[in-house]
Amino acid sequence: MGTEIQEFAAQLRELKGRSGLSYGALAQKLHMSTSTVHRYCNGDAVPHEYAPVERFARVCRASADELVALHRKWILADEAKRRGARKPEAGGAAERPAAPDTLPERAEAEAEAEAEPRPEPEPAPAPAPEQASGPASAPAAGTVPEDVTPQDPGPGAVPAPRRRASRKLRVLLTAVAVVALTVPLALTVHSLGRDEATDDGRADTAHSYVPVVPTGRGSGSALPSSSASPSPTPDRTASSPTARSSATPSPSSRASQSSGVPVHATISSYNWEEPCGQYYLLDEKPDDVPPNPPPQDRRSWARALGGVDGGDMKLALTLQGTSDEAVVLNALHVRVLGRNAALPWNAYSMGNGCGGGITPQSFDIDLDDSRPRSKPVAGEDAGVVVPAKDFPYRVSSTDVEVFHIDAHVEGHDVTWYLELEWTSGGRSGTLRIDDRGEPFRTSSLKTRPSFIYRPDTAQWVPEEE
């Protein structure tokens, strides 16, 4: 276990101990299994997302400084976990890949698999799923094929008792991989660095995915950028789009590093004020809308229903350098692609209770403005003002910044994205931040009927004014 993971787990244990809550009580408040909370606090697992970590801290009444420190430790622990996962892969060891740590069912499935009696070997051909070759896209999950297919299967091989005992676990892992492929929450990053220019003087663009929930191997693709600008160094020749598209990068958390960008961006939350203030606009009647999902599933739930963010988006943007060399973040620009009349749809609230006492220093973006820009806004922590801080900022692999962005609209339906200007050594460029390769989209809630879900009646009912 890495030092970073130990430090992260130690702070979780400290917060839990101070809260006075048992593991069972804490698990109930967090909607997790008790074994999952145990594993987080013991350092046996690190959550793939920051959202459950933040909920853990808030339930334990962490202060603003503790929230910031815990966020930094989670980022470093998550990176240490990924480094450890890549070592066996690089050495060619045929180890069993781990399922996502945020699923409590994994611990239960492992216990069930171990508890199952091991049957005697039966002379039979290898199971059909292990011999059949699936569609070309199946191995992209990066979690199951190495587990399912034996390393050296012989004709008429007899399955080992251990593999028969763990078949139920393999089925679970396969399902997890399919779900992860289906609904990845991702951030698309476009590199517009001036040191990667094409011969015709336009800035070349590398396009890759940076998932919030890592789903194994990703694949890069070269797409032109609408904001490409002339480069001062047109004498360099960039690699061809074919070469970039066919390359298979290392785990996608390092996508910005492979594209030459020295800073890595991740949307760690789509609503840092959770559970307050998050609405989705849906073109559906309340009787046709399924129940309100848990926080980690809300965005995929809304996407499946064709939903649009309503009123505002409170993005928590985590920025970290890819090396020890300092990267200066000079500015954060707002690029509007379209501004139309607000959507005439119903609004559905995602929360019916709010935390309080902490408002982080943030960047305010008025999407109704003809030329919106990010403005630093002071925060508040238990009555103490947290002063506003404008650019520039500095990041590195060990120095992380978290930007809280409040982009709001009251009269329009706006599509937009962000551009982050960076400088490192003699290089400079622009990092595009959007929603899985698509622009963000936010529409006004003004005058729209709003509904909230009542678990006791299993109905969406009009929200009280």
LUMROZA-179688 format. One record per atom (N, C-alpha, C): x, y, z. Coordinates in steps of 0.02 Angstrom, whole numbers, plus 50000, padded with zeros to 5 digits. Each point is the difference from the previous one (the first is absolute). Layout:
<sites>
XYZ...
</sites>
This chain:
<sites>
500424994050000499585006050000500445006250000499865004849955500415005949995499895004750059500505004350011499955004950054499405004549991499875002149937499445004549987499344996850021499924993549986499384996550018499944999550076500574998750033499994999550073499795006750031500265005549974499835006650027499265001649988499754998249941499295001149985499564996050048500164993650010499614995850045500045002550072500595002550019500095002550069499545005950014499935004549950499565005750011499274997850003499814995149960499314997450004499874997150069500494996250027499914997150067499955005450053500405005349991499985005550049499325003349999499735001349940499345003249995499464995450030500044993549985499504995450026500034999650076500614999550027500074999650072499735006150035500115005849970499765006250031499245000749996499714996949948499275000649991499614996050052500324994850029499664995850048499534994949969500004999549934499564995449965500344993249992499614994750007500264993349986500054999149925500354994649979500054998649929499314998849969499584996550037499334998649975499585006349992500025004450051499615006249996500265004549944500665000349993500295004149948499824997349931500024993449992499824996949936499285001449982499564999950050499295001449987499905007149976500345004850030499945007049979500295001149930500514996149982500335000849935499704995649946499504995850018499694995449952500534995349971500444997450043500514995249981499934993850044500364994849982500034994250044500535001350054499924996850056500485000850055500704997849979500044994749960500654997549978500365005149956499625003749960500315005149957500315005650042499635002350051500275005250045500624997450035500004993750023500584996950031500605000449953499904998149937500554999749952500295006949986499575005149996500245006849990500435002350059499754998750060500355002350060500644996050014500044993949976500604995950010500505000849944499825003649947500455000949944500004994249951499524995450008499964994349953499705002049934499665005749998499695002449938500005007650000500025002949940499965007349991499435001349952499515004350019499445001349954500245002949934499664998049945500185002649935499755007249991499505002050038499725006749996500125003750065500005006749996500075003950061499345000750037499444999349965499345001350030499894996050065500124993350001499904996450064500475002250055500605002349981500485002550050499735006450031499735004449958499735006350026499404998750045499564995449980499434998450043500244997250067500504995749998500294997250061500235005750046500375004849971500285005550040499455004450029499495001449959499465004450024499584996750055499884993549993499634996450052500405000250065500664999849995500445000250060500155007250021499665004949969500065007150019500715002649992500314998549944500675002649986499985007549988500535003550020500045007149987500205001349928499995006449980500185001849931500724998049985500465001450047500704998249990500094992449995499614996350040500054992749997499734997349934499485003349973499734997949935500525000949945500345005750002500525001349950500574995050006500234998950063500554995350011499804992949979499394998150016499774993249982499954999349924499795005349967499954999749926500694999049970500505003650024500684999249975500264992950013499874997450060500244993350016499664994749958499355001149985499664995249956500305000049930500175005949973500295000449933500664996249999500435001050050500654996750002499914992450012499524998150042499884992950012499744996649937499555003449965499734997249938500544999049948500465004849996500564999449952500464994350021500134999350065500434994550024499684993349985499344999650007499654993749984500074998349925499955005149958500064998849928500714997949981500495003250032500694998049986500104992650018499724998050057500084993050021499644995349953499435002249972499634995749953500374999249935500405005049981500354999649935500624995750003500304999050060500634996250005499914992749978499494996350025499934993149977499884999649925499625004949974499865000049928500625000949959500455004550022500625001149964500454994050003499994996250055500444994250007499714993749970499405000349973499704994249967499724994950048499935001650065499754995250048499254999149989499794993750001499294998749988499635000150066499915006150027499665000750064499275001549987499594998350048499295001349994499865007450010499715003549950499865007150009499475001050054500065005750034499535001550053499395003449972499424998550029499395003549981500015006950031499585004849976499995006750029499874999850075500415003850038499974999750073499375003050028499655004049960499425003350027499394995550003500054993749975499424995650001500034995650062499535000650046500014995950060499894992749984499694998449942499864993049985500644996049991500565003249983500614996449987500224996050061500005003350059500224996750061499544994150015499345001049989499544994750015500084994249951500135001749936500094994849950500634995950014500535003450022500624996450016499894995250058499635002450051499884995850058499584993949980499515001349955499584994449978500404995049960500465002649957500404995549958500474995850043500295003150052500464996350043499634994850042499375001750020499624995650043499734994049962499915000649933499744994549960500464993950004499734994050010500434994049999500284998949931500624997949997500314998949935499834992949976499654999549944499814993349975500614996449971499924993449995500544996049970500055001649926500604999849971500075001449929499624994949959499675002549948499634995649955500325000449931500134994349968500295000249933499485002749951500115006049979499545003349953500385005349962499775001749941500335005449962499935006650036500465004649984499985006650031499335003349986499735004050047499345003249990500005004149936499405000149968499945003649936500185007450005499785003750054500185007150002500745001249998500424995150027500715001250001500324998849932499664996049957500284998549935499755004849947499375002350009499715004249948500335006749999500105002549941500295006749993499435004849990499945004950044499445004849997500115005249948499555005049996500095005549952500645003750013500215003749949500655003550004500015005050056499415002650020500005005250052500034997150070499894993450008499974997250068500635001050039500614998949973500605000850041500135007050022499635005149972500145006950018499875001550072499584995950034499875001250071500624999750041500484995949980500654999750034499984996950068499444996750018499974997150066499874992650001499674997249948499774993250006500374995049956500155001549934500264994749957500604996350027500475003550034500594996650026499824995050054499445001350035499784995650054499644994049972499595001149947499574994749975500404995049959500475002249959500364995549955500634997350033500094993350004500614997350029500605002149960500585000550034500605002349966500254994949949499924993450015500264994949953499504994249998499415001149970499504994750000500204994549951499964993950020500134994449955499354996949977500024996149947499394996849977499734995250052499365000750014499674995750049500265001050070500245006250016500285001350066499464999350053500204997750060499534999250054500015006350043499435003550010500005006150040500234998650071500415004450026500254999250068499435001250049500004996650057499475000950050499955007350021500565003450007499995007050023499615004349952500104998949935499655004149950499254998650002499814993550012499294998450004499695003350061500385000350055499735003050060499895007449992500405003349957499955007349994499615002149939499634995349969499645001849938499495005550014499684999650058499505005050017500315007050004500615000350026500355006450004500185002649931500204995349954500185002349932499395002949965499424997050011499395002649969499865007050025500105001050066499895006650029500485005149970500644998149993500495004649972499835001749928499754995149962499815001349931499445005249997499504999250045499455004850001500245006950018500475000450048500285006550020500345003349941500394996249962500365002849944499525002649947499454996449987499515002249950499675006550022499825000450066499705006150025500485005849994500644998750018500495005449996500095002549929499964995449951500065002149930499395003949978499414998350028499385003049976499925007150024500165001350065499875006750026500625002950033500545001149963500585003450030499865007350008500195002650057499975007250010500685002749981500055004049950500665001749974500055007349983500605002149997500185006849981500454999649940499865003949948500414999949940500485005850001500624998649985500525005150001500295000749931500035006249975500315001349936500645003850012500554997749974500635003450006500105004749942500075006450015500135005049949500685003250012500484995950021500675002650015500335002949939500355005550008500325003249943500614996349975500224995050040500594996349978499814994049958499344999049984499784994649957499605003149944500325002349947499665003449947500064996249935499495000649958500024996849935500365004549951500144997449941500395003749951499635006249974499334999950003499645005749974499915005550052500334999350057500005005350050499444999550050499554995149994499474999450049500234995650058499785001750060500204996050057499704993049994500424995050008499764993149997499664998350065499534995349997499604998350058500034992650016500134998450062499944993050022499384999550043499584995249987499364999350034499994993350037499905000250065499994993850037499525000450057499824994250028499514999850053500334999450068499735003750049500264999750068499424998350046499854993550010499414998250038500035002150073499435002050027499955001150072500014993350036499674995049969500044993250025500424996049952500634998450016500424996449952499684993349980500014998549935499704993849976500504995749963500635000250022500524996049967500325004049945500194996749945500345003349946499525004449960500245005849981499625004349956500335000049932499715003449952500305000549934499975007249978500565002549975500025006949978499715000749931499775006049983499765001349933500165007249983500195001249938500205006749980499415003449968499775005550029499455003849973500215007349994499785003549948500175007149995499655004050052500305005550022499715004250051499735006349968499415002150025499705006149973500385006250020500444999450050500365005950024500744999849984500204996149950500704999749982500245006949978500615001950021500275006649984500684999249968500235005249962500664999549968500554998850051500494996249980500554998250044500625003949981500395002550049500625003649983500564995449978499904993350004500544995449981499744995149948499845002549938499714995649949500494995249969500655000550017500494995749968499994992950027499664998950057499964993250027499454996249963500114993549993499514995849966499684995550051499335000450005499644995850048499884993249970499884995150044499864993349977499344999849963499934995349954499404999849959499404998050042499385002149979499404998050038499934992550005500214996449948499944992750002500424997150056500615002450006500454997450052499725001550069499725006150009499745001750066499384995850017499584998949950499394996450013500124992750017500504997049968500114992950010500404998550063500315005050028500404998850060499554998550059500204995250041499634998350061500395002750059499765005450032500385003050055499964995750062500425001850048499974996950066499355002350032499844997750062499365001850029499845007349991499355001349988499805006549975500115005650048500154998650062500165005450046500635003749979500414997049956500615003249977499925002649929499395000949977499895002049930500325006749985499955004750047500295006649986500764999649994500314995150037500724999349995500204997449932499614995149972500174997249935499905005149945499565005050010499885005049948500485005950007500464999850047500495005350007499785005650045499414999650030499755005350044500264998650071500335004750033500314998650065499525000550059499355000949987499525000550055499414995449984499774996650052499464995149994499385002850034499424999949965499385002950027499484994550009499655000350056499474995250014499415003650032499404998649976499405002650033499844995150057500155002050061499904995650057499305000450028499625005149979499305000550021499635004549952499374998349985499585004349959499545004250044500064999250065499605004150046500345000150068500475004950009500375000150063499575002350058499395002149987499545002050054499534994350019500144994049974499574994250011499824999150074499364998450017499474998449952499575005949981500215006150016499595005949985500035001949926499485003149977500035004049939500094996649934499974993449995500104996849935499334998149970499895002549939499384998549964500184997649930499584995749973500054998149930499335001649966500045002849940499415001249960499884993949956499394997350003499814994149961499365001549961499984997749939499405000749959499554994050013499834999150064499594994350022499505002350053499434996650001499515001250053500234996550064499815002650058500244997050063499844992550006499424997949975499824992950006500444995449958500355003049950500434996049956500735000150020500165003650054500705000750021500164994850054500524996149993500184995050051500245003450064500054996250055500205003050064500685003449998500085004650047500635003650008500564995050019500564999749961500534995250015500475002550054500464995850025500515002350047500475004949965500365004150039500415005449971500484997849945500334994250009500514998049951499704998049933499344998949997499684997949938499575005449967499985005950030499525005049977500155002549929500645000949985500155002849935499834995049944500184993750010499834995049949499254999049996499655000550056499274999650002499705005549957500245006250009499745005749961500164999249926500614997749985500194999149930499554994949965499844994650035499584994849970499305002649985499785005150037499345002949990500025006249955500595001649972500065005949957499995006550039500224999850063499965005950043500555005149987499865006250023500465005649993500085003250069500615002050018500115003450064499585006250005499655000850056499555005650008500265005350047499975006349979500165005650043500745001450006500384995350028500725001150006500364993350004500665000449988500444994350008500545001950049500094996150051500515001450050500554994749992500475001449956500534995349984500585000650049500244994350024500634999950038500534997349952500465004349980500504998349951500674999150034500274994049999500644998450031500565000349949500525003850014500565001049954500654997850034500384995949964500634997350028500514999549944500625002050015500534999349951500184992849989500284998549941500194993149984500724998550019500375005050026500694998950022500165004850056500624999650025500205004550054500085007249977500075001049934500095006749974499365004150009500075006250024499435004350013499665002149935499345000150001499595002449944499615006050025500055005649965499645006150019499345000149961499455000650037499345000649970499835007449997499955002749939499965007249991499295002749998499534996349973499325002649993499524994349985499365001150016499474995349983499475003749959499944998149937499545003549954499364995949990499465003649986499354996949985499865000949926499874994549965499855000349929499274997849989499585004549975499304998549987499914998049928499704994249988499884997549932499295001649977499545000750046499315001449981499605002750058499545004749985499565002850052499315000649970499534996150026499324999749973499495001250055499365000049981499475000850049500014994250049499835001550063500014994850052499524994349982500194993950021499594994149985499345000150039499444998549968499355000050035499844993350032500474997350039499934993450029499885000450075499834994450029499924999650073500684999350034500055002750061500624999650039499914994850055500524995850009499974994850051500595000850048499845000750064500515001250051500334993450020500675000450011500384994050019500124999550074499815005050040500154999850071499445003050040499914997550061499485002750043500285001850069500635001750002500325002150062500675003149984500235004450042500625003649984500474999850059500644999849984500515001250051500045007550011500445002150043500055007250012500655001750032500125006650004500585002550035500615001249958500054996749940500605000749959499805002049930500265005649976499935002149930500705001149975500274995849956500705000749979500115006249956500605002550002500195005249952499914997149930499695003849956499804997249935500115005049944499854997649939500005004349941499295000349973499735006049996499315001049977499995001349925499554996649964499925000949928499275001449985499865005949973499325001949981499904998449926499664994549986499924997749931499505004349961499625004450034499565004649964500385005949971500605001250026500425005649975500194998749927500035005449961500194999349929500714997449993500435001750048500694997450000500174997650070499764994250019500104997650069500744998750015500195001350061500684998650022499974997550072500544996850021500034997450068500245005550048499615001150052500165005350049500104996750069500575001450032500114997150067499525002850051499734995750042499515002050051500234997350067499945004250052500204997950067499524994650026500254995850045499604994950031499895001450073499714995150036499875000950071500054993350035500314999950058500064994050040499845001750072499394997950022499785001250069500055007450018499795004449955500005007150013500655003549984500534996349983500645002949982500065000549924500165005949975500035001149928500634996849972499914996249946500574997249963500115004649940500555003849999500095005249948500034997149930499755003949952500034998149930500725000249975500184995549956500674999749973499964999149924500295004649964499994999749927500634996649974500034998849935500594997149969500595004950005500624997449996500214993149983500024995450061500014993449984500104994750048500594995749977500264995950045500554995549983499824992950022500154995149957499884993050018500614995949980500054994150029500504995049980499714993250019500404994849995499744993350016499854999350074500315004150042499884999750072499635006150027499865004849957499655006250021499365000549958499444998850032499364999449965499565006050015499625002249950499515005450010499314997349984499505002250038499314998349986499615006549988499735000849940499615005849983499264998350008499645004150038499284999350006499685005149953499644997549951499725004349947499244999950005499705006050002499275000750002499785003449936499794996049950499775002749936499234999950001499695005949996499285000450008499675003949943499364998749989499625003349947499285000950023499705005749981499315001450021499535001349941500275000949940499555001749945500134996449934500464995149999500184996949937500144992650008500104996849943500264993249995500695000749967500544998750037500675001749978500434993749994500364999449944500524994849993500685003450004500464997150038500625003550015500534994950021500635002450002500544996150028500525004850029500514997350033500525004050031500674998949966500425005150002500694999549976500475002650054500494995950017500495001850051500675001549968500255006050010500665001949973500544997750049500524996849974500554997750042500675001849970500505000550044500695001249980500454995650042500494996849968500484995750037500675000349964500505002850035500655000849968499945004549939500244997649943499945003949939499384998549960499564995850027499404998149963499385003550027499495000649958499365002650022499464997049956499395000150024499464997149961499335001050034499504996749974499315000550024499714993150011499684999050056499674993750016499255001049996499674996249956499275000549994499684995350051499495002550034499654996150051499264999949982499754994149986499294999349981499724993650028499434997949976499634994450028500034993949954500534995950008500094993949959500035001549925500335005449982500065001749930499455004449974499485001150039499455004349981500025006250045499745005749975499975005950043499524999050058500115003650054499505000150054499375003349973499444998450031499365003149980499615001550063499795006350007499635002250059499425004449979499414998750026499405003849981499665002750062499665005749992499695003550056499444996050032499945000850066499454997050038499425004850010500105006249982499515005350014499324998449970499485000450041499304998849982499864992649984500494995750007499884992949985499704996450060499494995949991499744996150056500534995150025500084999750066500524995650028499684994650044500324994250001499734994350036500554996950043499794996850055500464996650044499724993050014500454995250010499784993050008499854998550073499424996950012499804998050068500074992450006500524997650036500094992750006499424996550035499655003550046499464996850037499404998449955499885004249949499454998749954500244997749932500674999849991500304997949936499725004149942499985006750011499735004549949500415006349996500015003049940500255006849991499425004850014500105004650047499475004750018500265007149990499545004849990500235007049991500405002350061500545003549986500435002550053499695006150032500005000250066499715005750035500435006249989499675005649992500365006249990500335002250065
</sites>
